[in-house]
Amino acid sequence: MKSAIITGASSGIGFAIARELGRNGYALTVTSRRQDRLSLAADRLRAENFIVEDIALNMADEEAAVKVVARHEERFGRLDVLVNNAGMGVPGELDAVSVKHIDLQLAVNLRAVILGYRAALPLLRVAGAKHGNALVVNTASVTAIRPEPLMAMYATTKAAIVGLTRAMNLDLGDAGIKSTALCPGRVATEMTSDQHGHTAPEQMISAEDVASAVGWLLTLSSQCVVPEIPFLRPGNKG
Ligand SMILES: NC(=O)c1ccc[n+]([C@@H]2O[C@H](COP(=O)([O-])OP(=O)(O)OC[C@H]3O[C@@H](n4cnc5c(N)ncnc54)[C@H](OP(=O)(O)O)[C@@H]3O)[C@@H](O)[C@H]2O)c1
């Protein structure tokens, strides 16, 4: 049975992607920091008859990626899809952002993705050699390609994810490992719940919209690589 790891899967985009992968027959390892919310999310996925392992981790920790891959391998023995989705943003003028918050965004949004590749590559290489269609999905953001006000640090980390994704396609293509960066504008999740004053959730992209793109990626032949997917709102809004 094919299997996938999804980070930041207790809510929002990560949860929707986990559900999409479950519906496509993948066994799932899901992670996030808060065990109570992760357990609830994992139980919701199990209620749909998906096979689910959950492990609570902070992706800012250096050892997190190694731990999640080890737990996944112990339970499922193979890895076909890695979804590096956990992320966070601290808005503000750059001269008002603390070094702590700069480091945190770099650690969660960028370093954890690099470490995720490193930890998962041995298993992804096996899957790539077997079927030529191992997949890494990295949740970037539309801010990677068109900045939003007061999100410079966040946009920087997400632009780096787009760059990393392109570089990984170059280095891992011959190993049958493809990478895609998802670049959504505003998605109706907890992350944007503070924006409801000016943008109602109904005016935002849905987490399911983004997840359905992952379902589509799974249908592509091994010869088709999609390096990034932008998702905009009507009127070219991010
Ligand atoms: N919503 C948007 O408009 C939007 C647009 C573009 C891109 N994105 C990106 O989409 C991704 C998912 O965000 P979302 O909108 O779905 O928000 P969300 O509903 O708040 O989900 C974030 C998920 O990541 C987990 N998480 C956060 N920090 C973590 C950490 N340090 N270690 C492990 N897990 C962590 C959260 O659980 P815990 O808090 O319990 O850890 C939760 O499961 C992020 O990378 C975000 O940057 C969002």
The ligand as an SDF file (V2000), in Angstrom:
LIG
                    3D

 48 52  0  0  0  0  0  0  0  0999 V2000
   -4.1620   30.0730    4.8620 N   0  0  0  0  0  0  0  0  0  0  0  0
   -3.5680   30.7320    3.8740 C   0  0  0  0  0  0  0  0  0  0  0  0
   -4.0720   31.7590    3.3790 O   0  0  0  0  0  0  0  0  0  0  0  0
   -2.2860   30.2220    3.2990 C   0  0  0  0  0  0  0  0  0  0  0  0
   -1.8790   30.7120    2.0570 C   0  0  0  0  0  0  0  0  0  0  0  0
   -0.6970   30.2750    1.5060 C   0  0  0  0  0  0  0  0  0  0  0  0
    0.0580   29.3430    2.1640 C   0  0  0  0  0  0  0  0  0  0  0  0
   -0.3380   28.8730    3.3810 N   0  0  0  0  0  0  0  0  0  0  0  0
    0.5150   27.8690    4.0260 C   0  0  0  0  0  0  0  0  0  0  0  0
   -0.2540   26.7200    4.2230 O   0  0  0  0  0  0  0  0  0  0  0  0
    0.3130   25.9270    5.2730 C   0  0  0  0  0  0  0  0  0  0  0  0
   -0.7880   25.4430    6.1940 C   0  0  0  0  0  0  0  0  0  0  0  0
   -1.4300   26.5570    6.7730 O   0  0  0  0  0  0  0  0  0  0  0  0
   -3.0030   26.6380    6.9840 P   0  0  0  0  0  0  0  0  0  0  0  0
   -3.4680   27.8590    6.3060 O   0  0  0  0  0  0  0  0  0  0  0  0
   -3.6180   25.3410    6.6530 O   0  0  0  0  0  0  0  0  0  0  0  0
   -3.0700   26.9680    8.5580 O   0  0  0  0  0  0  0  0  0  0  0  0
   -3.6060   26.1410    9.8120 P   0  0  0  0  0  0  0  0  0  0  0  0
   -4.9930   25.6670    9.6070 O   0  0  0  0  0  0  0  0  0  0  0  0
   -3.2990   27.0190   10.9640 O   0  0  0  0  0  0  0  0  0  0  0  0
   -2.6750   24.8440    9.8310 O   0  0  0  0  0  0  0  0  0  0  0  0
   -1.3370   24.8840   10.2280 C   0  0  0  0  0  0  0  0  0  0  0  0
   -0.9370   23.4750   10.6000 C   0  0  0  0  0  0  0  0  0  0  0  0
    0.4700   23.4350   10.8360 O   0  0  0  0  0  0  0  0  0  0  0  0
    0.7060   23.0040   12.1850 C   0  0  0  0  0  0  0  0  0  0  0  0
    1.9190   23.6750   12.6350 N   0  0  0  0  0  0  0  0  0  0  0  0
    2.1180   25.0070   12.7720 C   0  0  0  0  0  0  0  0  0  0  0  0
    3.3650   25.2280   13.2210 N   0  0  0  0  0  0  0  0  0  0  0  0
    3.9520   24.0100   13.3550 C   0  0  0  0  0  0  0  0  0  0  0  0
    5.2240   23.5830   13.8030 C   0  0  0  0  0  0  0  0  0  0  0  0
    6.1520   24.4450   14.2300 N   0  0  0  0  0  0  0  0  0  0  0  0
    5.4920   22.2510   13.8240 N   0  0  0  0  0  0  0  0  0  0  0  0
    4.5460   21.3570   13.4350 C   0  0  0  0  0  0  0  0  0  0  0  0
    3.3340   21.7050   13.0090 N   0  0  0  0  0  0  0  0  0  0  0  0
    3.0360   23.0250   12.9830 C   0  0  0  0  0  0  0  0  0  0  0  0
   -0.5840   23.3660   12.9370 C   0  0  0  0  0  0  0  0  0  0  0  0
   -0.8250   22.6060   14.1100 O   0  0  0  0  0  0  0  0  0  0  0  0
   -0.1550   23.0340   15.5280 P   0  0  0  0  0  0  0  0  0  0  0  0
   -0.4000   24.5040   15.6720 O   0  0  0  0  0  0  0  0  0  0  0  0
   -0.8070   22.2050   16.5730 O   0  0  0  0  0  0  0  0  0  0  0  0
    1.2920   22.7050   15.3820 O   0  0  0  0  0  0  0  0  0  0  0  0
   -1.6010   22.9870   11.8660 C   0  0  0  0  0  0  0  0  0  0  0  0
   -1.7470   21.5870   11.7880 O   0  0  0  0  0  0  0  0  0  0  0  0
    1.3810   26.8110    5.9060 C   0  0  0  0  0  0  0  0  0  0  0  0
    2.6580   26.4510    5.4350 O   0  0  0  0  0  0  0  0  0  0  0  0
    1.0350   28.2020    5.4180 C   0  0  0  0  0  0  0  0  0  0  0  0
    2.1530   29.0480    5.3830 O   0  0  0  0  0  0  0  0  0  0  0  0
   -1.5010   29.2800    3.9550 C   0  0  0  0  0  0  0  0  0  0  0  0
  1  2  1  0
  2  3  2  0
  2  4  1  0
  4  5  1  0
  4 48  2  0
  5  6  2  0
  6  7  1  0
  7  8  2  0
  8  9  1  0
  8 48  1  0
  9 10  1  0
  9 46  1  0
 10 11  1  0
 11 12  1  0
 11 44  1  0
 12 13  1  0
 13 14  1  0
 14 15  2  0
 14 16  1  0
 14 17  1  0
 17 18  1  0
 18 19  2  0
 18 20  1  0
 18 21  1  0
 21 22  1  0
 22 23  1  0
 23 24  1  0
 23 42  1  0
 24 25  1  0
 25 26  1  0
 25 36  1  0
 26 27  1  0
 26 35  1  0
 27 28  2  0
 28 29  1  0
 29 30  1  0
 29 35  2  0
 30 31  1  0
 30 32  2  0
 32 33  1  0
 33 34  2  0
 34 35  1  0
 36 37  1  0
 36 42  1  0
 37 38  1  0
 38 39  2  0
 38 40  1  0
 38 41  1  0
 42 43  1  0
 44 45  1  0
 44 46  1  0
 46 47  1  0
M  CHG  2   8   1  16  -1
M  END
$$$$
